């Protein structure tokens, strides 16, 4: 789309010293570049910078002129957005009753959003109180009055109130604009903005709304359904590459409903396509631009910096501590990577929810200076930051904390873990700018102790959007809401599923709804909001020739349908479009190639395989999971449960039963020992197990220990009662280790319990505390639960059984013994015991042969074990996976 030759027909006011005021700073940059490019192509050697700026910047200019001319606005000090927010948060602390949400930071943001809404839609504070219905509306009305008075008493004015006084200064002639003013990119014209436009019109300085001349007739948009988000991103990347091959200077736009999240992933995929060396190439970094896709606090470097500032507090959440250990941005990240990862796994296995840094250094890390010298130095530096007990509670101005924070980060080697990419170097500059902004809050906040200073700094980083890239011909990623006033050579609107577009309206709950409806705020009027969403998409068709709209048909296993807004837009194949679009999508459709077979190599040394029955269970359920977990050593990171989860509870009952039966075997066994001695043994076993497996440091230790003690007394008693209903037995083995040879594998087994009957027969028992176990899983060629059949094959047993321990204790199994709950081999499989055992042996050997041979299948009907953290390895969600 060549608009360079008619740029002044689009903005005629620029010829006469006028200004273009845009809704966003990104839009101002876009049209500034367009104007400069037009002048360059016209052969100009030098030209005036076009006066194109965002609305906040224009209001600030009016305030500066008022300041110089003695106007009404200039008599007050203009606050930054953050300074105004802190003033509002300060008054929130004095509010006698809390508003929802409970978090002070979230509440303060909600208050300031409500205040901005009132300023822009000219809702007076007196109206708020009169119209308030709910408690929150009354509290907001009270806060608004106090906030307005608070600023007035100090001679301050916030960015959303300066428009009113700027309007008055314009009307009285105190402030003058040199030429006509055009407003661009405002889809909803607020009363505040209309009032300003009316004042300019009375002065003969209003140039209009939007573009003075359309650059194209409405284009013919087509839509494309994609398999999943990854497929959609790959199609977009192919389209970008194709467009750039046909025109290297083409200006391309990609619009998404939600820039946060979507924009970050898309930018990385595009950079990998158009600039593969982007991580270490400054020019490559600029190939794709996005604004607002990521907050500064979410970037790896700043997130690590903020986490390290919590070390001086002495305690960290296990997840935060794990992120510190695995961060590539701290000194020693490369040389200590393995040891740091092992420490993270150890902390999770101990079920620590909070890591006490001092205790960790004195226990687990004691004597490990050679293994983790850099990380130990980092932790010691953090704890030594406030060597004196009260030093961290000393209160200072933000600017006084900045120096200490900067010195601390240098001391621990922040940003020194490895060579930094260009984007990361830009992030460090953004962090330094943030510290300067933080220091500029002196006088706007009370003196802070260290913890509150870090909290405020974190809040600033969360509010700071990061701009990635931004070269002259960068691919622009932006919100679909903002795209209408841009002009591109190609546009792709992505992510337009029914749940993403139209976006869910965000209604401010603090401003009375009927006031919002009276003013015509679209978010509270469904019909207006639907019209506005349709207008966004209609205007997007004017942005470029042959625009494309797409959506993902499936996201994480959930089916998606296209947005209703796309109903009237034809599918790609039904509409003639430019060759670049057609060729790109067809190429994407045909991108799946049949590759030559590249099978997993068989196990070279079966003796090196470590494991037990789990090896064969994984091979039965998901060969791919068995390969990744057993052969490659991949493991899911353990998430310590806050209470006691099923696995933890199973370990507790197993340990308690082992201890109990050892005590009873030392007496007369579970069937002959006196009741009083059994009760004493049960109590002793329960106490010992709880002291061993429930750490006293757990935040709910006392409650958990009491509850588990009561539970263990009941369950252990039920198990003993079950024994006493059976014929005489002797418990001969408890948690005994055995070695099993199946095919080429040697497996290490641990049998919960072996009973010897009066007849001399052996019964192998496995305790189960879950509900998903059944002897039916021992049937068939492919054993779903091979553990007990493996015991039967290798343990010279006469029967195997599951002892289910739950609301009641039951025994169920297979064998040639006459015990309640057992079934005969003939009833189980129509054969005698030796034949059943041989059938099991054949099934187990089949699983071993598959594992040894490098089987890497995923059963499409039973893929649960291929999901979770293993999904990135198994590609279980890939649309082209097939049936197996």
C-alpha positions in Angstrom: 0.0 0.0 0.0 1.9 3.1 -1.2 0.6 6.1 0.7 3.9 8.0 0.7 3.0 10.3 -2.2 -0.3 11.5 -0.7 0.8 11.9 3.0 -0.3 15.5 3.1 -3.7 14.7 1.7 -4.1 12.4 4.7 -2.8 15.1 7.2 -3.2 18.5 5.4 -2.8 20.3 8.8 0.8 19.3 8.9 1.5 21.7 6.0 0.2 24.6 8.1 2.0 23.9 11.4 -0.7 21.8 12.8 -0.6 18.7 15.0 -1.9 15.1 14.9 -2.9 13.8 18.3 -3.1 10.0 18.6 -4.8 7.7 21.0 -1.5 5.7 21.7 2.2 6.5 21.5 2.6 3.5 19.1 0.3 5.1 16.6 2.2 8.4 16.8 5.4 6.6 16.1 3.9 4.8 13.1 2.7 7.9 11.4 5.8 9.9 12.3 7.8 7.2 10.5 5.3 7.3 7.5 5.7 11.1 7.2 9.5 10.9 7.4 9.6 8.1 4.8 7.4 10.2 2.4 9.8 13.1 2.7 12.8 10.8 2.1 11.2 9.3 -1.0 10.4 12.8 -2.3 14.1 13.5 -2.3 14.1 16.0 0.6 17.4 16.5 2.3 15.9 18.0 5.4 12.4 18.6 6.6 10.5 19.7 9.8 9.7 16.9 12.2 6.0 16.2 11.8 4.1 17.2 15.0 2.5 13.8 15.8 2.1 12.9 19.4 -0.1 11.0 21.8 -3.0 12.5 23.7 -1.2 12.4 27.2 1.9 14.1 25.6 -0.3 16.8 24.0 -2.0 17.4 27.4 1.4 17.7 29.0 2.4 20.3 26.3 -0.7 22.3 27.1 0.2 22.2 30.8 3.8 23.4 30.0 2.4 26.3 28.0 0.0 27.2 30.8 2.9 27.0 33.2 4.9 29.5 31.1 1.8 31.8 30.6 0.5 31.7 34.1 -2.7 29.8 33.2 -5.0 27.8 35.5 -3.4 24.4 34.7 0.2 25.8 35.1 -0.5 26.9 38.7 -0.6 23.2 39.7 2.1 20.6 39.6 1.3 17.9 37.1 1.8 14.4 38.5 2.9 11.4 36.6 0.5 8.5 36.3 2.4 6.6 39.0 2.6 9.6 41.4 -1.1 10.0 41.1 -1.6 6.3 41.8 0.5 6.5 44.9 -1.5 9.5 46.2 -4.7 7.4 45.6 -3.2 4.4 47.4 -2.1 6.6 50.3 -5.7 7.7 50.8 -6.9 4.1 50.5 -4.9 3.2 53.6 -7.0 5.7 55.5 -10.3 4.2 54.3 -12.1 2.8 57.3 -13.6 -0.1 55.3 -11.9 -2.1 52.6 -13.1 -2.3 49.0 -12.8 -5.4 46.9 -10.5 -6.8 45.8 -8.6 -7.1 49.1 -5.1 -6.6 47.7 -4.2 -2.9 48.2 -2.3 -2.8 44.9 -5.2 -4.2 42.9 -7.7 -2.0 44.8 -5.6 1.1 44.1 -5.5 0.3 40.4 -9.2 -0.2 40.3 -9.8 3.1 42.1 -7.6 5.0 39.6 -9.3 3.3 36.7 -12.6 4.4 38.1 -11.3 7.9 38.6 -10.0 8.1 35.0 -13.4 6.9 33.8 -15.1 9.7 35.7 -12.8 12.3 34.3 -13.0 11.2 30.7 -16.8 10.8 30.8 -17.4 13.9 33.0 -19.0 12.2 35.9 -18.7 14.7 38.8 -17.8 13.5 42.4 -21.2 14.8 43.7 -23.0 12.5 41.2 -21.1 9.5 42.5 -22.4 9.9 46.1 -26.0 10.6 45.0 -26.1 7.6 42.6 -24.2 5.1 44.8 -26.1 1.9 45.7 -23.6 -0.7 46.8 -21.2 -0.3 49.7 -18.3 -0.3 47.3 -19.9 2.6 45.3 -20.4 4.6 48.5 -16.8 4.0 49.5 -15.5 5.0 46.1 -17.6 8.2 46.2 -16.1 9.0 49.6 -12.6 8.2 48.4 -13.0 10.4 45.2 -14.0 13.4 47.3 -11.0 13.0 49.6 -8.6 12.3 46.7 -9.7 15.5 44.9 -9.3 17.5 48.1 -5.9 15.9 48.8 -4.5 17.0 45.4 -6.0 20.4 45.7 -4.5 21.1 49.1 -1.1 20.3 47.8 -1.4 22.1 44.5 -1.3 19.0 42.4 -3.2 17.8 39.4 -3.4 14.3 37.9 -3.0 13.5 34.2 -6.8 12.8 33.8 -7.9 16.2 35.3 -5.5 18.4 33.4 -7.7 18.3 30.3 -10.4 20.4 32.0 -8.0 23.2 33.0 -6.2 22.9 29.6 -9.6 23.5 27.9 -10.2 26.6 30.0 -6.8 28.0 29.2 -7.4 27.4 25.5 -10.8 29.1 25.7 -9.4 32.2 27.4 -6.5 32.4 25.1 -3.8 31.8 27.7 -2.7 28.8 25.8 -2.5 28.9 22.0 -2.1 26.1 19.4 0.0 27.1 16.3 -2.1 25.2 13.8 -5.1 22.9 13.3 -5.3 19.8 15.5 -6.5 16.4 14.2 -7.4 13.5 16.6 -6.6 10.0 15.3 -7.3 6.5 16.6 -10.1 7.4 19.1 -12.9 4.8 18.5 -15.0 6.0 21.4 -15.3 9.8 21.7 -15.5 10.6 25.4 -17.3 13.8 26.5 -13.9 15.1 27.7 -12.4 14.7 24.2 -15.5 16.1 22.5 -15.4 19.2 24.7 -11.8 19.8 23.8 -12.6 19.4 20.1 -15.4 21.8 20.4 -13.2 24.4 22.0 -10.7 24.0 19.1 -13.4 24.3 16.6 -14.6 27.6 18.1 -11.0 28.8 17.7 -10.9 27.5 14.1 -8.2 25.0 15.1 -10.0 21.7 14.7 -8.9 19.6 11.7 -11.2 16.6 12.3 -11.4 13.0 13.5 -9.4 10.2 11.9 -7.7 10.3 8.5 -8.6 13.1 6.2 -8.6 10.7 3.2 -8.9 7.0 3.1 -5.9 5.3 1.5 -7.8 2.4 0.2 -11.3 1.2 -0.5 -12.4 -1.5 1.9 -10.4 -4.6 1.1 -11.6 -8.1 0.7 -10.7 -10.0 3.9 -10.5 -13.8 3.9 -10.4 -16.2 6.9 -8.3 -19.2 7.6 -8.9 -21.9 10.2 -5.8 -23.3 11.8 -5.2 -26.6 13.7 -3.9 -25.0 16.9 -2.1 -21.9 18.1 1.3 -23.3 17.0 0.0 -24.0 13.5 -1.5 -20.5 13.4 1.9 -18.9 14.4 3.7 -21.0 11.8 1.3 -19.9 9.1 1.8 -16.2 10.1 5.6 -16.7 10.0 5.3 -18.2 6.5 3.2 -15.3 5.4 5.7 -12.8 6.8 8.6 -14.5 5.0 6.6 -14.6 1.7 5.6 -11.0 1.9 9.2 -9.9 2.7 10.5 -11.9 -0.2 8.2 -10.1 -2.6 8.9 -6.7 -1.0 11.7 -6.3 1.6 10.5 -2.9 2.6 6.9 -4.0 3.1 5.4 -2.7 6.4 3.4 -5.6 7.9 1.0 -5.7 10.8 -0.3 -8.5 12.9 -3.3 -7.8 15.2 -4.3 -10.0 18.1 -7.3 -9.6 20.5 -5.1 -9.7 23.6 -1.5 -8.3 23.2 -0.4 -9.6 26.6 0.7 -13.2 26.2 -0.2 -13.7 22.6 2.1 -10.9 21.5 5.2 -12.3 23.3 4.9 -15.9 21.9 4.1 -14.6 18.4 7.1 -12.2 18.4 9.5 -15.0 19.3 8.2 -17.3 16.6 8.4 -14.5 14.0 12.0 -13.6 15.0 13.0 -17.3 14.7 11.7 -17.1 11.1 12.8 -13.8 9.8 15.9 -13.2 11.9 17.2 -16.6 13.3 20.1 -14.9 15.1 18.0 -12.4 16.8 19.0 -13.3 20.3 22.5 -12.0 19.7 22.0 -9.6 16.8 20.9 -6.0 17.6 19.6 -5.5 14.0 17.7 -8.8 14.1 16.0 -7.8 17.4 14.4 -4.9 15.5 12.8 -7.1 12.9 9.6 -7.6 14.9 8.1 -5.0 17.2 5.5 -5.3 19.9 4.3 -2.9 22.5 2.6 -3.9 25.8 3.0 -7.6 25.1 5.1 -8.1 28.3 5.5 -6.2 31.5 9.0 -5.4 32.8 8.4 -7.5 36.0 7.8 -10.6 33.8 11.1 -10.4 31.9 13.6 -12.9 33.0 16.2 -10.4 34.2 13.9 -8.2 36.2 12.0 -11.1 37.6 15.3 -12.5 38.9 16.3 -9.1 40.3 13.1 -8.8 42.2 13.4 -12.4 43.6 16.9 -11.7 44.9 15.6 -8.7 46.8 13.5 -11.1 48.8 16.6 -13.1 50.1 17.3 -10.5 52.9 13.8 -11.3 54.3 15.2 -14.8 55.1 12.4 -16.9 53.7 11.3 -17.6 50.2 8.5 -19.6 48.7 9.9 -22.9 47.3 8.8 -21.9 43.7 10.6 -18.6 43.9 13.7 -20.3 45.4 13.6 -22.8 42.6 13.5 -20.0 40.0 16.5 -18.4 41.6 18.5 -21.6 41.5 17.7 -22.2 37.8 18.0 -18.5 36.7 20.6 -18.0 34.0 21.1 -14.4 35.1 23.1 -15.0 38.3 26.8 -15.5 38.6 27.7 -19.2 38.4 24.6 -20.2 36.5 26.6 -22.3 34.0 29.2 -23.8 36.2 26.8 -24.7 39.0 23.8 -25.6 36.9 23.6 -29.3 37.8 24.2 -28.7 41.6 21.6 -25.9 41.7 19.0 -28.1 39.9 19.7 -31.0 42.4 19.2 -28.6 45.3 15.9 -27.5 43.9 14.7 -31.1 43.5 15.9 -31.9 47.1 13.9 -29.0 48.5 10.7 -30.1 46.7 11.2 -33.7 47.9 11.4 -32.5 51.5 7.9 -30.9 50.9 9.2 -27.5 52.0 6.7 -24.8 51.2 8.9 -22.0 52.5 12.7 -22.1 52.3 14.4 -20.7 55.4 17.7 -19.5 53.9 19.6 -19.4 57.2 18.6 -22.9 58.1 19.4 -24.2 54.6 22.9 -22.8 54.7 23.5 -24.3 58.2 22.2 -27.8 57.3 21.9 -29.0 53.7 24.5 -26.5 52.3 27.0 -26.9 55.2 30.3 -28.0 53.8 29.3 -27.6 50.2 31.4 -24.6 49.4 33.3 -26.3 46.6 30.0 -27.6 45.0 28.0 -24.4 45.2 30.4 -21.5 46.0 28.7 -18.8 43.9 25.1 -19.6 45.0 26.2 -19.8 48.7 27.9 -16.4 48.3 24.7 -15.0 46.8 22.6 -16.3 49.7 25.1 -15.1 52.3 25.3 -11.6 50.7 21.5 -11.4 50.8 21.4 -12.3 54.5 24.3 -10.0 55.4 22.6 -7.0 53.7 20.9 -6.3 57.0 23.4 -7.8 59.5 21.9 -5.8 62.4 18.5 -7.0 63.5 16.7 -3.7 63.0 18.5 -2.5 59.8 15.8 -3.8 57.5 13.2 -1.9 59.4 15.0 1.4 58.9 12.8 3.8 57.0 14.2 5.8 54.0 13.0 7.7 51.0 12.8 5.7 47.8 15.9 7.5 46.4 18.0 6.4 49.4 17.1 2.7 48.8 18.1 2.9 45.1 21.9 3.1 45.8 21.7 0.1 48.2 19.7 -2.0 45.7 22.1 -1.2 42.9 25.2 -2.1 45.0 23.5 -5.3 46.2 22.7 -6.5 42.6 26.2 -5.8 41.5 27.6 -7.8 44.5 25.6 -11.0 43.7 26.5 -10.9 40.0 23.0 -10.1 38.7 23.1 -10.2 34.9 26.5 -12.0 34.9 25.3 -15.6 34.5 26.0 -15.6 30.8 26.4 -13.3 27.7 23.2 -11.2 27.4 21.2 -11.0 24.2 20.3 -7.6 22.8 16.8 -7.7 24.2 18.2 -8.4 27.6 20.6 -5.5 27.4 17.6 -3.3 26.6 15.9 -4.8 29.6 18.8 -3.7 31.9 18.5 -0.1 30.5 14.7 -0.3 31.2 15.5 -1.4 34.8 17.9 1.5 35.3 15.2 3.8 34.1 12.7 2.2 36.5 15.1 2.8 39.4 15.3 6.5 38.4 11.5 6.6 38.3 11.4 5.0 41.7 13.9 7.6 43.1 11.6 10.3 41.7 8.9 9.3 44.1 10.7 11.1 47.0 8.1 13.4 48.6 5.1 11.5 47.2 5.3 8.6 49.5 6.3 8.3 53.2 9.6 6.9 54.2 9.7 3.1 53.6 11.3 0.1 55.2 13.1 -2.3 52.9 10.2 -4.7 52.5 7.8 -1.9 51.5 10.4 -0.4 49.2 10.8 -3.7 47.3 7.0 -4.1 47.2 6.6 -0.6 45.6 9.5 -1.3 43.2 7.8 -4.6 42.1 4.5 -2.8 41.6 6.2 -0.2 39.3 7.8 -3.0 37.3 4.4 -4.7 36.9 2.9 -1.5 35.5 5.8 -0.9 33.1 5.1 -2.3 29.6 8.1 -3.4 27.6 8.5 -2.6 23.9 10.3 -5.2 21.9 12.1 -4.4 18.7 11.1 -1.4 16.5 13.1 -1.0 13.4 12.0 1.1 10.4 10.5 -1.9 8.6 9.7 -4.0 11.6 6.7 -6.3 11.6 4.3 -4.6 14.0 2.4 -6.8 16.6 -0.5 -4.8 18.1 -3.9 -5.0 19.6 -6.8 -5.4 17.2 -8.5 -2.6 19.1 -5.8 -0.2 18.0 -5.1 -1.3 14.5 -7.8 0.7 12.6 -5.9 3.9 12.3 -2.6 2.2 11.1 -1.8 1.6 7.4 0.2 -1.5 6.4 1.2 -3.2 3.2 -0.2 -6.5 4.7 -2.3 -7.3 7.8 -3.0 -10.6 9.5 -5.6 -10.6 12.3 -4.9 -13.7 14.5 -6.6 -15.5 17.4 -10.2 -14.6 16.4 -12.0 -17.5 18.1 -15.4 -17.0 19.6 -14.1 -16.8 23.1 -11.5 -14.2 22.2 -13.5 -11.8 20.0 -15.4 -9.8 20.9 -13.3 -9.5 24.1 -15.1 -9.7 27.4 -16.1 -6.1 28.5 -14.4 -4.9 31.6 -17.0 -2.9 33.6 -15.7 -0.8 36.5 -17.6 -2.0 39.6 -17.0 1.2 41.6 -18.8 3.7 39.3 -22.6 3.4 39.6 -23.9 1.5 36.5 -26.7 3.8 35.7 -24.3 6.7 35.5 -22.2 4.7 33.1 -25.2 3.9 31.0 -26.4 7.5 30.9 -23.0 8.6 29.6 -23.1 5.9 26.9 -20.0 3.9 28.0 -20.0 0.9 25.7 -18.8 -1.7 28.2 -22.1 -1.5 30.1 -24.3 -1.5 27.0 -24.1 -4.9 25.2 -25.6 -3.6 21.9 -23.2 -0.7 21.8 -20.3 -2.9 22.7 -21.1 -5.4 20.0 -21.4 -2.6 17.5 -18.0 -1.3 18.6 -16.4 -4.7 18.2 -17.8 -5.0 14.7 -16.5 -1.5 13.9 -13.0 -2.6 14.9 -13.0 -5.5 12.5 -14.7 -3.5 9.7 -12.0 -0.8 10.0 -9.3 -3.4 10.0 -10.3 -4.2 6.4 -9.2 -0.7 5.4 -5.7 -1.1 7.0 -4.1 -3.1 4.2 -4.9 -4.8 0.9 -6.0 -8.5 1.2 -6.1 -8.7 5.0 -6.3 -12.2 6.6 -8.2 -13.3 9.7 -7.5 -16.6 11.4 -8.3 -18.7 14.5 -7.1 -21.9 16.1 -9.6 -24.8 15.9 -8.2 -26.4 19.1 -6.4 -25.0 22.1 -4.9 -27.5 24.6 -7.4 -30.1 23.7 -10.4 -27.8 23.7 -12.3 -27.3 20.5 -12.7 -23.6 19.3 -15.0 -22.1 16.8 -14.5 -18.8 14.8 -15.8 -15.5 16.2 -19.3 -14.6 15.1 -17.8 -11.5 13.6 -16.2 -13.7 10.9 -19.5 -15.2 9.7 -19.8 -13.0 6.7 -16.1 -13.3 5.8 -15.4 -16.0 3.1 -12.9 -18.8 3.6 -9.6 -18.4 1.8 -10.5 -21.0 -0.9 -13.8 -19.3 -1.7 -12.3 -15.9 -2.5 -9.6 -14.9 -5.1 -6.8 -13.2 -3.2 -3.3 -12.1 -3.8 -0.8 -14.8 -4.8 1.3 -14.2 -1.6 -1.6 -15.0 0.7 -2.8 -18.0 -1.4 0.7 -19.4 -1.8 1.5 -18.9 1.9 -1.5 -20.7 3.2 -1.3 -23.5 0.7 2.4 -24.0 1.6 1.4 -24.1 5.2 -1.2 -26.7 4.5 1.3 -28.8 2.7 4.2 -28.3 5.1 3.9 -31.8 6.7 6.5 -34.0 5.0 6.9 -37.7 5.3 10.4 -38.1 6.7 12.7 -41.1 6.5 12.4 -43.5 9.4 14.7 -42.5 12.3 13.9 -45.0 15.0 15.0 -44.8 18.6 18.1 -47.0 19.0 17.6 -50.1 21.2 19.0 -50.2 24.7 22.7 -50.8 24.3 23.3 -52.1 27.8 20.2 -53.5 29.5 22.2 -53.9 32.8 22.4 -50.1 33.0 18.6 -49.7 33.3 17.6 -48.9 36.8 14.1 -49.3 38.1 11.4 -51.7 39.2 7.9 -52.5 38.3 7.3 -48.9 37.2 9.5 -49.5 34.1 7.0 -52.1 32.8 3.9 -50.1 34.0 5.0 -47.1 32.0 5.8 -49.3 29.0 2.3 -50.7 29.2 0.6 -47.4 29.5 2.8 -45.1 27.4 6.0 -46.4 25.7 7.1 -42.8 25.0 6.8 -41.9 28.7 8.9 -45.0 29.6 11.6 -43.9 27.1 11.8 -40.3 28.3 11.6 -41.1 32.0 13.6 -44.4 32.3 16.1 -44.1 29.5 16.6 -40.3 29.3 16.0 -39.7 33.0 13.4 -37.0 32.5 11.3 -36.2 35.7 8.4 -33.9 36.5 9.3 -31.3 39.1 7.6 -32.2 42.3 5.1 -29.7 43.6 4.9 -29.9 47.5 1.3 -30.3 48.5 0.0 -27.8 51.0 -1.9 -30.6 52.8 -1.3 -34.3 52.5 -1.8 -35.6 49.0 -2.6 -39.2 47.9 1.1 -40.2 47.4 2.2 -38.8 50.7 -0.7 -40.5 52.5 0.2 -43.8 50.8 3.8 -43.5 52.1 2.5 -42.8 55.6 0.3 -45.9 55.7 3.0 -48.1 54.2 5.6 -47.0 56.7 3.2 -47.4 59.6 2.2 -50.9 58.6 5.8 -52.0 58.3 6.6 -50.7 61.7 3.4 -52.1 63.2 4.0 -55.7 61.9 7.6 -55.6 63.1 6.4 -54.8 66.6 3.7 -57.5 66.4 6.1 -60.1 65.0 8.3 -59.5 68.0 5.3 -60.4 70.2 2.9 -63.1 69.0 1.8 -61.8 65.6 -1.3 -59.9 64.6 -3.7 -62.9 65.4 -2.4 -64.0 68.8 -1.1 -60.8 70.5 -3.4 -59.4 73.3 -5.7 -56.6 72.4 -4.0 -54.1 74.8 -0.6 -54.9 73.3 -2.0 -54.4 69.8 -3.4 -51.0 70.7 -0.1 -50.0 72.2 1.8 -51.1 69.1 -0.6 -49.3 66.8 -0.2 -46.1 68.8 3.6 -46.4 68.8 3.8 -47.1 65.1 1.5 -44.2 64.3 3.6 -41.8 66.4 6.9 -43.0 64.9 5.7 -42.7 61.3 4.1 -39.2 61.8 7.3 -37.9 63.5 9.3 -39.3 60.5 7.1 -38.2 57.6 5.4 -35.0 58.6 8.0 -32.3 59.2 7.5 -30.1 62.2 8.3 -27.0 60.0 5.2 -27.6 57.9 2.8 -24.6 58.4 -0.1 -26.9 59.3 2.1 -29.4 61.2 0.1 -29.6 64.4 -3.3 -30.0 62.6 -1.9 -32.5 60.1 -0.2 -34.6 62.8 -3.4 -34.8 64.9 -5.6 -35.7 61.9 -3.2 -38.3 60.6 -2.8 -39.9 64.0 -6.5 -40.4 64.3 -6.7 -41.7 60.8 -3.8 -44.1 61.3 -5.3 -45.5 64.5 -8.5 -46.4 62.6 -6.8 -47.8 59.5 -4.2 -49.9 61.3 -6.9 -51.3 63.6 -9.0 -52.2 60.5 -6.0 -54.0 58.9 -5.5 -56.1 62.1 -9.2 -56.9 62.3 -9.0 -58.2 58.7 -6.1 -60.4 59.7 -7.9 -61.8 62.6 -10.9 -62.9 60.4 -8.5 -65.0 58.3 -7.1 -68.5 58.9 -3.8 -68.5 60.8 -0.9 -66.7 59.0 2.7 -65.8 59.7 4.0 -62.5 58.2 7.4 -63.6 56.8 8.5 -60.6 54.9 7.9 -56.8 55.2 9.1 -54.3 52.5 11.7 -56.9 51.4 13.9 -56.3 48.4 13.9 -58.8 45.5 15.6 -59.0 42.1 13.6 -60.1 39.1 15.0 -61.2 35.7 12.5 -60.7 32.9 13.9 -61.0 29.4 17.0 -58.8 29.2 16.1 -56.6 32.1 17.0 -57.0 35.8 14.4 -55.2 37.9 14.6 -54.3 41.6 11.4 -55.0 43.5 10.2 -54.2 47.0 7.3 -56.4 48.2 5.0 -54.9 50.8 4.3 -58.1 52.6 4.4 -61.9 52.2 2.1 -64.1 54.3 2.7 -67.8 55.0 -0.4 -69.9 55.5 -0.8 -73.1 57.7 -0.6 -75.1 54.4 2.8 -73.6 53.7 1.5 -71.6 50.7 2.8 -68.1 50.1 0.5 -65.1 49.6 2.1 -61.8 48.2 0.2 -58.8 49.3 0.5 -55.2 48.0 -1.1 -52.4 49.9 -3.3 -49.9 47.8 -4.8 -46.7 49.3 -6.3 -45.5 46.0 -9.5 -46.4 44.3 -8.3 -47.1 40.8 -6.8 -50.5 41.3 -8.5 -53.7 40.2 -7.5 -57.3 39.5 -9.1 -56.9 36.1 -6.0 -55.0 35.1 -4.0 -58.3 35.3 -6.0 -59.7 32.3 -5.1 -59.5 28.6 -1.9 -59.7 26.6 -0.9 -56.1 27.7 -0.9 -56.0 31.5 -2.2 -52.6 32.6 -0.8 -53.1 36.2 2.1 -55.5 35.9 3.5 -55.1 39.5 1.9 -58.1 41.2 2.0 -60.4 38.2 5.7 -59.6 38.2 5.9 -60.7 41.8 4.1 -63.9 41.0 6.4 -64.7 38.1 9.6 -64.1 40.0 8.6 -64.7 43.7 7.5 -68.4 43.7 4.1 -67.3 45.1 1.0 -69.4 45.3 -1.3 -66.3 45.2 -1.2 -62.5 44.8 -3.6 -60.0 46.3 -4.4 -56.4 46.7 -5.2 -55.1 50.2 -7.3 -52.0 49.6 -7.1 -49.7 52.6 -9.7 -47.0 52.8 -13.2 -46.7 54.3 -12.9 -50.4 54.8 -10.1 -53.0 54.4 -10.7 -55.6 51.8 -8.5 -58.3 50.2 -8.9 -59.3 46.5 -6.6 -61.4 44.4 -6.0 -64.6 42.4 -4.5 -67.9 43.6 -5.0 -71.5 44.8 -5.8 -70.5 48.3 -9.1 -70.5 50.2 -9.4 -66.9 51.6 -12.4 -64.6 51.4 -11.9 -62.1 48.5 -9.7 -64.4 46.5 -10.8 -66.1 43.2 -9.3 -69.2 41.7 -7.1 -69.2 38.5 -9.7 -71.1 36.7 -12.4 -68.5 37.4 -9.9 -65.7 36.6 -8.5 -67.0 33.3 -9.9 -70.5 32.7 -6.6 -72.2 33.5 -4.6 -73.4 36.4 -2.1 -71.3 38.4 1.0 -72.3 36.5 -0.6 -71.5 33.2 -1.8 -68.1 34.4 1.7 -67.4 35.6 3.2 -68.3 32.2 0.7 -66.1 30.5 1.8 -63.2 32.7 5.4 -64.0 32.0 4.7 -63.8 28.3 3.0 -60.5 28.7 5.9 -59.1 30.8 8.5 -60.3 28.3 6.6 -58.6 25.5 6.8 -55.3 27.5 10.5 -55.8 28.1 11.2 -56.5 24.4 9.3 -53.3 23.4 11.3 -51.3 25.9 14.6 -52.7 24.9 13.8 -52.3 21.2 13.2 -48.5 21.6 9.4 -48.4 21.4 8.3 -44.8 21.4 4.5 -45.0 20.7 1.7 -43.0 22.3 -1.7 -44.7 22.5 -4.2 -42.1 21.2 -6.9 -43.6 23.4 -4.8 -43.6 26.6 -2.4 -40.7 26.5 -2.7 -39.3 30.0 0.9 -40.3 30.9 2.1 -38.5 27.8 0.7 -35.1 29.0 1.7 -32.7 31.8 5.3 -31.6 31.7 6.1 -34.5 29.4 3.9 -33.0 26.6 6.8 -30.9 25.3 8.7 -34.1 24.7 5.9 -36.4 23.5 4.2 -33.7 21.4 0.9 -35.3 22.6 -1.1 -32.3 21.5 0.3 -32.2 18.0 -2.6 -32.2 15.4 -0.6 -34.5 13.1 0.1 -37.1 15.7 -2.2 -39.8 14.2 -3.7 -42.7 16.0 -0.5 -43.9 17.7 
